[in-house]
Every structure is written in C-alpha cells, then in structure tokens.
Amino acid sequence: MKFRMNAAGDKSLAASLEVLARRYAALAGKSENDPEIRFVRGDNPDTCHVTRGNGGYTIVYGRPNMALRMVGNVLSGLVPAKPEKCPFSTLGIMLDCSRNAVKTVDWLKGCFERLAILGYNMAMLYTEDTYQIDGEPFFGFMRGAYTPAEIREIDDYAASLGIELIPCIETLAHLDQIFKWGKYADIRDRDGILLEGEEKTYALIEKMVATWASCVRSRRIHLGMDEAFGLGTGEHERQFGKQPPFDIINRHLGRCCAICEKHGLKPMIWSDMYFRIGSKTNAYYDLDSRPPAKVVRGIPKGLDLVYWDYYHDDRGFYETFIDRHRAMGGEPLMGSGVWTWNLFWYSHHNTRLTVEPCLQACRARKIREVFFTMWGDNGGYCDYGSALAGLAYAAEIAFAGDARDARLEKRVKSLLGGSSYKAVTALGEASHLRADHVLLDDPLMMLYIHGVASAHAFSGFNGEKVSFAEARAAFAKARKAIARAPDGDAGSMPYAQALANALCLKMDLAEASFATMKKKDHRRDARALLRIAKAYEKAIARFSSEFRKMWFSQNKPFGFESIQIRLGAQVVRTHELALRLEAFLGGKERTIPELAELARIGDALTVGGSYRQYATASCIF
C-alpha cells in the first residue's frame, strides 16, 4: 500500500517526507486511490497522535519530529494508537567517529533517515581529530577525517530531515592521536591534554571552532572538556608552577567560550571534571562531591553542562544528579547511552537497565534535552546498525512511556528493513558478557578467559557476576535464537550469526583447554582440543570475513587495520595451537608450555580488561 502525503501547511515537513519517500516507497503515493495522510499542527508541543478516518489518516503533531514519528506508526501498523507524549524538545544521538570507525557520508544519510522516522531530531558526531582543518595537515592524518565538503553534505542531509547536526569536539583532553605527530608537541600538557595558557593552543582551538562554524547550520557546539585526568601536572606545571585544577579549567573555558562567541556559537561541555575535582576520590558520581562555590561562580555564563550517565539503574540517582547540576546555575542536557562500546554487537542488556530509569528521571525533573551516546571505545568495532534496535527502544520510552516488545517488533520490522527486534536483542542480551574479550583472547594462552574462569565469574553490568557456564549458556542461547533470523538494517544478521558461532566455539575451546592442562596424561583431551581448534579456526575466519563486509558497509577504511590485526591474530594463533597439538600428539613435543604455565598459576590468575593487558603477557604494540 502507498500513501499520499498532505503537508501543504508545513514546507519543511513536506521536504522531509519527500526525502523519506526515497527510503520508504509507501510514502510515495500519487494516485487518488492511495490513502491520504494529512498533517495538522497541534497546540501542545509535547503531544502527537494519529487517527484513522475519511479514507486515510490524520496526524496531529507538536513538533516536526513527532509528525515523522507518527508516519512511522502508520507504516508499522500501530494505528489507531493512543496519543504519545514526548516532553523532550531535543531527542538525539551522539555517534563516536573518533575511535577508528569514521562513518561514511552515505551510511550517515541512511542512519538519519531511520532516526527521523523513529522521532529523533538531533545528532552529534563525536570527532576528536577526525575532521580536516585548513593549514593543519597532521590534524586527522591517516584517520579518515571528514573534509569540510563532507561535513556540509552531512549537515544538509540532516537538515532536510529536521535533524540538527551539532559539532561534538574536544578542546582540552582526549587528543592523544594528534600528539603522535611532533607538529603538536609544544601545545601538550601531558597525555592527550592541551596546554592551557599557551597561545598556540588557542590558535588551534579557534581553527577547530571556525571550521565547524562554517560547515553546519546549528549555532551550538559541544567542546568536550571531559576526563582531563592529571590536568596541570605535566608541561603546565613545569612552565607555570602548581595550580588548582579548578582555576586551570575555568581560565581555559573562558578562552574557549570567547572563541565560540566570536564565531556565533553557544558552547556546552561534559560536566564530569567539576564533580571529579570536587570529589576526594576523583569520582564523577560521588554524592559527596562539592564543587566550591567560588569555582561554580567562575563557570563562564552561557555555558551549558551535559550530565552523562550510562551506568545507573536507579531512577533516584539520576534525579539527585540532575538536581546537583541545576544547583550549579544552569539547565543541563542529559546524555544517556545506547551501548555500543567495547562490543561487537549492541548491548540491549545494559541499555535496557539504564535508559528507562534515566528517562523516567528526566520526565520527573522536566529535563528538556536528551541524547543517547554511542561510543566506540577500544576500536569502534561494533556493528552500529545493531544499535538501531536500541534507538528504537529508547525512542519508544521517550514517546510512549514504556517499551513493549510486540510494539517494537512491528516497528523494527517495518522501519528497519525487515529486521527482527527479538533476534537483534537476543544477541544483545548476551554481548555484555565481555564477548569482545572472549573473542579476542589469545586462543593458546587464554589469559582473559582463564582469569575470569578461575575467579568463577565473568563481569556483567555494574559488577554483576556470571559464571563461565552461565556465560557459555548465554552465548549458546543467542546462537540458537538468531540461527534463522531475517537480515535487515538493524545490524547484519550473517555477521551476528558468525559472531555467535565463533563465541560458542571459543568457549568450547576454553573448556577443552582447561581439561587438557589439568591432567597429566591428557592426550585424549588434547585430541578433543585439536578438533575444536580446527573448528574455531574456520569460525573465526568466517567472522573476520563478515566483519570486513560490515566495516566497509559503514566506515571509511582508516582504522580497519587495527581490528584486522586483532582478528588476523586469532586465525594465526589458532593455527599455531593446532600445530603444537599435532606435534604433541605425534610425540615430537613433550608438553605445550603455555598450557603448562596456566596450570602452574592455577586459580591465582587475574588480568586487566584492556586488549593490551589480556592479548599477551609479553610486550605489545
């Protein structure tokens, strides 16, 4: 069925519908026999609804994004439906384009189409150095940096769908990548932190701000300023002496805000450094943290604070911290999270536990601007398409007040290319069990898996403990649930199936490895281990192939090498395990030293959670 659009009274909305009709053919009706969808601007900006009658549908909406949301309801068969109330004037996302995965312009256009019909109206692209600056050839060098022309194209397309594209950059910390190049040595305090007080620092920041100001329509900009650990203790202390971090931050912010004002932009920053410096334990979520009144008075006027929190499942905590932010004199924006970081597949488990209480708190405290971060820590290797199911879930709570699986199944199938919400979230309920660590753990040494198995617990959400057997069963359950799932736009299902299969075989490999190392006469166990190793070698090769397809369907090539090296190591190291086992079983080797070392340490092994820590006990790049 096709529908005729009648939005004559709202030219901007009519233009958005024309763009969406390219994605959703049902919106391209022309015949008088096609049912008409009529649009009426309502009196309440926070309410929208759709009714059936007079041979078509009438959509009453408070804001343009609500109208597009209701179009999604019609396409999903969620009509008649009760009015939806969304108290958030801004409902957006922040997409990490700095941790290797820099999204292509075409992928972003497709993403914006899905965002618009789900009801979103804002997007930030988190770019540390992944945008080109005139006169700064090493800024974003070999990182897939967006050109000004690309940014303008992205902004134009976002605007055509009623989406505000807000720059999200870093102007204090998290600039480690530029400091690889000697060009920027004289503006470095320490680690990835810029040197406050150095005029060359502000010359670069002005170039950053001016670049974005000239490329996007939005007059807002996110300046970052988060997690500047050790601020003022490096080159800054050597040049200017020891100074209170609060003073350094406020001086630096004053300079940055003046630059923004010069270019007609209103700045916002992440709020954590004020709370961390006010905490005796340097913790962001410290309820005893008290930023001094003098420091709060020194925060530049007109600066917005963003309260980011993806870790609490208690509505009351969010409400308390919202109040803490307001006590600092402004109205905060809320940054929740649709979990994509340190993951090969979106974590529905973690998102489900945190998004609903966060949005409930925002409703109760009348927060008006909310967005969902989609980080890419440790390499940006998530299939971000899978997170569209999470964004559908978050929007459902924002508009409908709750998230019912039956409703979401219809919406995801209709709006996200035939994907199954149930299937996408089935793997998303297991991926939080450190699936990335399991997959990337060395198949011969098994440092990560052996360490957590020895402690009898995989770490889940916020310290949740899951046994080796429970984690193995969760991966197996997910593999079964998605075995025949349809492919669609909410993640690549062939990729998901290859991932689930590789995870299950990796856990089988681990169990067989444990059995082999614990017995003196373990040739029978070694034969079983060899069989599983050969099966895993094929499985990880298949996943590597699917990963490559996924990456190049979404991202620029830069950064792919980082994950290709890790996955390639799995193939080579599994083959090495097979060679060792064959030599052992053929009598050419008396032992397998790595397994003997694990047996020697026994249950005393613990290992850190970063790839550098668990990939090997030796030196690594």
N, C-alpha and C positions, 0 to 999 in steps of 0.2 A: 504494500500500500504506500502511496505517496501523498504528501500533504502540501497544500498551498499556504504560503506564509503571508499574513497580512499585518505588517508592522509599519504601515504608512506614516503613523504619527511619531515614529522614533527612527530617524535615519541611521543613527549609529547601530541600533539593534538590527535594523534591516540589513545593514552591511555585514554584521557578524553572522546573521543567518545565511547570507549568501556564501560566506566563506565555509561555514559548516556544511552546507549542501554539497560541497565537493567531497567531504568525508562521508556524510550520511545521505545517501541517494534519496531516502524517503522524504527529505526536506526540499526536494527539487520539483515538486508537483506544479503543473501548469494548467492542467485540464480543469474545466468547470466541474467535472465529476469527482475530482480529488477533494477530500475533506479539507476544510479551511481551518487554520489555526490563527485566531485573532488575538491581538495583544492589547491590553488596557493597563495604563499606568495607575496603580493604586495609591491610596492616601497614606498607607502605613509603609515606611521604607524597609521594615524588617519582615514583612509578610508577603508570601506568594502562594497562589493556588491555581489549579486548573480544573475546569468543569467541562462536561460534555453536553452538547445540545446544538440545535439548529444545524444539524448535519456536519458538525465539526467540533472544535474545542475553543474555549476562551481562557486565556492565561492572564491573570491579574498579577502584577509584579511591583515590588517596591524599588528594586534596583535592576539594571540590565542583566547582571549575572544570575539573578533569580529567574528572569524570563527564560534564559538559556537552560537553567536547571529544570524548569517546568517542561521545556521541549524534550529534555531527556526523559522526564516522566512519561510523556506521551509515547515516545519511541520505545520505552521499556514496558509499556502496558500497565503502568502504575496509575491508572485513571479509572474511575474517579478516586481521588486521594484527598485526605484532609489537608487543610492549609498547612504549609510549612513556615516556620518562624526561625529566621536566622538573625540574631542580634549583632552579627559581626559585619561592620561596613567593609572591612577588608578580610578576605579569606584567601590565603595564598600559600605558596610553597617557597622554599629556598633549596635550590639544587646545587650540589657541590660539583664544581667544574675545575677543581684545583688539585685533586688527589689522583692525577694521571688521566682519569676519564673526562675528557673535554667533549661535550655533546656536539654533534654536528648540527648545523643550522636546520637541515631537513628533519632530523629527529625532534628538535625542539618545536618546530612547527606542528608536527603531529601530536606532541605532548600538549601543547597549548590548546589544540582542538579538543582533546579529551578533558583537559582542565576546565575549559569554558562550559562544556555541556554537563559537567559534574557540579558546576556552580562556583568555581574559583574566579577571582578577579585580580590576582596579583601574583607575580613571580619574581624572585631574586635569583640571579646567577652568581654563586659564590666564586669569585675569581681573585686569588691571591696575586698571581703574576701572569695569569693566562689571558691577557689582553695586551695588544700591542700599543706602545706609546711612541709617538714621533720623537726621534732623536735618541731613543733608548733601545738599541738593537739587542742587548742582552736581557732585557726585561721580557720574560716569557720565551726565551730562546730554547728551541727543541722541546717545547711544552704544548704545542698546538694552540698557541694564543690566538684569540679572536682578533681579527682586523677591525678597524672602525667601520668598514663597509659591512662586515658580517653583523656587528652589533646593531647597526641601523636597520639591517634587514630583519633581524630578530625582533627588534623593538616595533617595527612597522607591523609585523605579523601579529605580535601580541596585542597591539593597539586595535587591530582590525577585529579582534575577538573580545574587546573590552577588558583586556588584561594589562595592568600597569606593570611595566618592567622596571624594577628598582635595582640600581647597581649595588652590589654587596662585595666590598673590597676589604683589604687590610691596610691599616695605616700606622701600625705600631709593631705587632708581633706576627707570627705565622708567615714570615717572609724568608724562611730558610732557603728556598730554592734560588732566590736572586743572589744570595751570598755564596753560592758556588763559584761565582764569577768575580774576579778581582776588581772589576769595574765599580762594585758597591762596597768595597772594604772600608772606606772612610766614613760610611754612614751607619756602621754596625755597632750597637752597644755590646750585645752578646747573643749567642744562639741566633734565632731568627728575628731579633728585636732591633728596631731602628734606633738611631742615636738622637735622643731628644736634645734640643739646644744647638744642633749643628745645622747651619743654614742650607747645606746641600740636601739634608733630609727633607726640608720643606719645599725645596725646589722640585724634588722628585714627587712629593705628595701633591703639589699643585698640578704637575703634569698628569698624575693619576686622575685627580678630580676633574680637570679640564677635559680630559679625553672622554670620560663618561658624560659630562655635562653637554658635550657637543653631539653625543650619539643617541641619547634617549629623551623621550618626552617628559618623563617623571622629573619632578623637581625635588625628589627625595633621594638620599644616598645613605647606605649603611657603611660606616667606616671601620667596622670590626672592633679593634681595641681589646680583644679578649685574650686571656691566658698568657699574659706577658710575664711569665714566671722569671724571677731574677732581674726584673727591670731595675736599671740604675746601678747594677753591681759589676758591670764589665767596663768597657771603654768609658762609659759615662762617669763612673766613679773615679777612674784614673784622670779624666780631664777636669771634672767639676767637683770632685770630692763626694763624700757620702751624703745623700739627701733622702728625705722621706719619700717613698714611692707615690704617696698621695699628691705631693707637690709636683712631682715629675709628670704624673698623668694629667693633672688639671692644667699645667702650663702647656703641655703638648696638645691637649684637647682644645685649648683656647686658640692656638695657632691653626689647628686643622679646621675648627669651626669658622674662623675668619676667612680661610681659603674657600670653604663652602659658600659662605655668604657672598664673597666676591663673584662666585660663579652662579649665584642664584639657586643654590641647593640647600635644603633643610636636612641636617645630619641626624643619624641615630647611631647608637653603639650597643654592643652587648654589655650587660651590666656587671658581669662577674668580678671584674677587678676591684670595684668599690667594695663589694662584700668580702672578697678574699683578703684584701688588705686590712679590712676591719675585723677579720677573724684571727684568733690566737693560733688556730691550726691551719690557716691559709686555705680554708674550705669555703666553697661557694655557698653551699646550702646549710651553713652554720646558723642556727636560730639565735645564737648568742652574738653574732656579728653585729657590730655597731659602728658604721662609718661615722667618724667625728663630724659634728655639726659644722665646724669650720670648713671641712672638706666638701660637705654637701653644698654649702653656700658658694663654694668655688666652682661648682659644675657650671659650665657655660649655659647661659639662658638660650632657650630654643632647641636644646639638645634632647632628643628622645632616647629613653633607655629601653632595651629589649631584654625581657626576662626569659632566658632559655632554660628549659627543663624538660628532659625526656626520660627522667629516671624515677619519678614518684608515682605511686599508685594510690595515693591518699589525697582526696579532694581537699581536705582541710589544710594540707601543707601548701598546696598551690594558693589557696585563699590567703594564708598567712603571708606568703612571699609577695603576692600581689599588693597586699596592704603595705608591706615593707617598702616596695618600690614607690608606691604613692606617697609614702611618708618622706621620700626624698624630693618631693616637689613637682612631680610630673605624672603624666598618664602613660603607663608602659604599654608596649606591644608584647604579645605573648608568642614565644617561639617554642612550639611543641615538636614532636618528631615522628615521622613515619620511617621506621628503622630500616636503613639500607647499609649502614657502615659495618665494616668487618664481616661482611656477609656476601655469599654468592647469590643468595635469594632473599628477598624481603622477609623480615621477621614480623609475621602477624601477631605472634605471641606477645612480644614486647610492646608493639604498637597498641594492641588491644588493652593491655594492662595500664597504659599511661595516657592515651589520648582521651578516653571517656572522662576520667576524673578531672583531667586538665580542662576540658571544655565545660564540664559542669561547674567548675570553679569560676571560669571566665564568665559564664552566664550569670552566676550568683553575684559576682563582683562587677558585672556590667562592663567588662573589657570589650572594646570595640574592634580591635585589630589583632588577628590571629594568623599565624602561618605555621607550616609544618616543614621542618628541616629534613633534608635527605642527604646525609653526609656520605663521604666516601673514604673514611679513614683506612689507612694501610694499603691503598692501591686502587680504590674506586672500582672494584671488580664485581659489584652486584649487577644483576640484570635489573636495571631500573624500571623496565617495563612491568616487572612483577609488583613493583610498588604502586602501580596504578590501582590495584585492588585495595591497597591500604589507603590511598587518597579517596577512593570511592567510599570506603568505610568511614573515614574521618569526616567527609562531607555529609554523609548520612546522619551522623550525630549532630553536626553543626546545624543542619536544616530540620531534620525530623526529631531530634532529641534523643534518639536511640538508633541502634543498628541491628536490624533483623536479617538473618541470613537469607531467608526466602526472597525478601525485597532486593537484597544486594545481588543475589544470583541472577535475577531478572535484569537488573540494571547493568551489571558487568557483562552479561551475555549480549545484551542489545547494544551497548555503547562502546564496548572494548573488544570488538572484532570476534565475538563468539566465545570468548574465554569463559571458563568455569570458575566462579568465585570460590566454590567449595574446593576445587582442585588446587588453585593458586595458594589458598590459605592452608591447605593440608600440609604442603611442604613448608609454608610459612610458620606453622606451629612447631616445627622441629628444627628449623635452621638456626635458632638462637642458641642451640646446644653446641656452640663453637664448631659448627660444621666446617668453617674455613680452616680452623686449626687442625681438625681431624683430617681434612683432605690434604693439607699442605705439610703435615707432619712427615718427617723422613720415614719411608717405608721400612728401612733397615734398623735405624736407631729407635724410632718410636718414642722420642723424648716426651712430647706433649701427651700422647695417649697413655703411655706407661705411667707418667707422673700423675695424671688425674685418676687413672685406674687404681694406682697404688693408694691414693688418698680416698678411694671408693666414691668419688664424686666428680662429675662434670659441673662446672659452674653455669647456672642458668641466669635468670633475671634477678638482679639485686641480691646476689649471694645464694640463690636457690641451689640446692644440691641434688644432682641427679646421678644415679649410679651408672656404671658402664653398661650394665644390662638394660637399664631403662633407656639410656640414650640410644643404644643399638636397636631396641624395640621401636623407639620413636622414628628412627630413620627407616626401618623396615615398613612400618605402618604408612609412612608418607610415600614410599616407593610403590606400595600396593595401591594406595588411593589415587595416584596420578598415572598409573600404568596405561590407561586407555582414555585419558583426558584429552579434550579437543584443544588444538592450538588456537591462539588468538593474539590480541595485542597486549594483554596483561602478562607479559613475560613469555619467553619461548618455551613451549612445553617439551619439545625434544631436548632442549638444554636442561630443563628441570629433571626430566627422566634420566638423562645421562648423569646428572649430579647425584640424584638419589641412589642410583645403582652403584656409582663409584663410592659413595659414603658407606653403603651397606657392605661392600666388599672390603673397604678399608677397615671397618670394624671386625669383619671376619678375619682379615689378615692379622689384626692386632691380637685377637683371641688365640689364633693359631701360633703366633709368635710367642705369646706368654707361655703356652703349653710346651713349646719346644725348648725354651730356655730353662724351664723349671725341672726338667727331667735329665738324669744322667745318660740314659740310653734313649735318646729321643729321635732316632732315625724314622720311626713310624710317624711321629709328629712332624718331622721335617718334610716328609713326603707330602703330607696334607698341606703344610705351609707352602710348598712349591706349587701345588695345584692352584691354591688361592692366589699366590703371587702372579702366576701367569694370567689368571682371570682378571685380576686387578690391573695388570699392565694393559690389557686390552680395554678395560673400562675407563681408565684414566686417559688413555689415548683418544677414546671416543669423546670423553668430556672435553678434552683440550680442543678437539675439532669443533664441537658445539660452542665452546667458549669463544673461539675465534669468530665464528659466524655472528654470535651475539654482539661481541665487541664492535665489529665493523658495521653492524647494522645501526649502532647508536653513537659511536665515538669516533673522533679523529684517531689516526694511527699512533700518535705520540702517547707514550705511557703503556702501550700494549706490551712492549718488550719486558717490562717489569714482571707482569703476570706470566708471560710466556716463559720466562726464565724459571719461575717457580713451578709451573705445570710441567715444563720440559724436564725439570729435575726429578719430578715424580716418575716419569716414564723411564728415565735413565737409571735412577736409583732402584726402581723395582726390578728392572732387568739385571742390575748388579746383584740384588738379593737372589734372584733366580740362579745366576751364575755361581754364586757362593754355595747355595744349597745343592746344586748339582755336583760341585766339587766335593762337598761334604759327604753327600750320599754315595759318590763314586770312590770314596776313600782317599781322595787327594788332599783333603784338609781334615784335621782332627777336630776343629771347632770353628765356630763363627764368632770372632772376637767381640763384635758389637752386642750380640745376644749374651755372651758371657759377662760383659761389663754390666748389662742391665741386671743380670742375675746376681752379680756381686753387690750392687747397690740395694737391690730389693725394694722394699716399701719406703725407703728413705728419699726417693727421688721427688723433687719439686722443680718446676720450671716456669719461667715467666710466660706471659701471654702474647708477646710480640713475635713476629716471624723471625727476627734476628735472634731471639732467645731460644726458640724451640726447633729451628731448622737444623741446627748443628751445635755441638759443643765446641767446635773449632772456630777460627776466625771466619767472618763472612763479610762480603762487601757492604 
